[in-house]
Amino acid sequence: MKAKLIVAWLSLIALALVVAGSCSIKHASDQYECETNQDCAEFGDGRVCADGLCVVPGGNMKDAAVDGKKPDGQPDASQCPATCTQCNPEKKECTIDCNQNPNLCGTTAGQMKCPTGWSCIIKCNTSSSCRNGIDCLTATGCQVDCSGSFSCRNITCGAGPCDVNCTGSNSCSGVSCGSSCACDVECGVNANCFNVICSKPMCDTGAGCSSQPVGCEFCP
């Protein structure tokens, strides 16, 4: 009888240790929590703060769950093309935010290209960003925000919808609508908007391009 009591007590102690241990587990994702990009600087690998976690833009997230999703249920960054700071893999939507990762948009970054078969939201929101060209030729559509001063040069649209908003000072030097099925180029009062070529002469507003006139929008 005494032996049975000892075994029972040992079992209870072991169970208590397991429960206590499980309550003190620190998940790997905790060390990657952040509020600003500055919080991610300690990792030294170019991580940015996205959705409350430090991630490598377009790369693998070290603490991603095995099912390919982050702890909050959103897609893991490893599913995004390398040029995207954020993406929706199911809808094939890519966001390129120069403010989140200036290395993608600086003067030494080379031409920016929207991934083939994806639609892109490109935010050229820092000074002199996206000046080495923006290629949307093989994209399903592009929305380009040229709000940074001296931002955006030589934007080439593809066959899909193309929306270029030029609000930054001296922004938008060279925009070609090409064969876009709906091309809108809006030029702010301080924008450059030099050498803007609309898809058809009737779509030229004199200060950009519009898909509103009859025959200027023919997207399927």
PEPEGI-V138794 format. One record per pair of residues at least 12 apart in sequence whose ideal C-beta (glycine too) atoms are under 6 Angstrom apart, sorted by the first residue. I is the first residue (numbers start at 0). J is the second residue. Records with the same first field share a line. If there is no record, write none. Layout:
I: J, J
This chain:
27: 62
28: 62, 70
31: 52, 53, 62
33: 48, 53
35: 48
36: 48
39: 53
47: 99, 100
54: 76
56: 84, 100
57: 79, 81, 83
59: 77
60: 75, 76
63: 75
74: 88
80: 114
82: 95
84: 96, 99, 100
91: 117
92: 118
93: 114, 117, 119
94: 120
95: 121
96: 122
97: 122, 123, 124, 125, 128
98: 124, 125
101: 125
104: 128, 129
109: 131
110: 131, 132, 134
111: 129, 133
112: 134
113: 135, 138, 141
115: 137
117: 138
118: 139, 140
119: 138, 141
120: 142
121: 143
122: 144
123: 145, 147, 150, 151
124: 146, 147
125: 147
126: 147, 148
127: 149
128: 147, 150
129: 150, 151
130: 152
132: 153
133: 154
134: 155
135: 156, 157
136: 155, 157
138: 157
139: 159
140: 159, 160
141: 161
142: 162
143: 163
144: 164
145: 165, 167, 170, 171
146: 166, 167
147: 167
148: 167, 168
149: 169
150: 167, 170
151: 170, 171
152: 172, 173
153: 173
154: 174
155: 175
156: 176, 177, 179, 182
158: 178
160: 181, 218
161: 179, 182
162: 183
163: 184
164: 185
165: 186, 187, 190, 192
166: 187
168: 189
169: 191
170: 190
171: 190, 191, 192
172: 191, 193
173: 194
174: 195
175: 196
176: 197, 198, 208
179: 198
180: 217, 218
181: 210, 216, 218
182: 198, 208
183: 209, 210
184: 207, 208
185: 207
186: 206, 207
202: 215
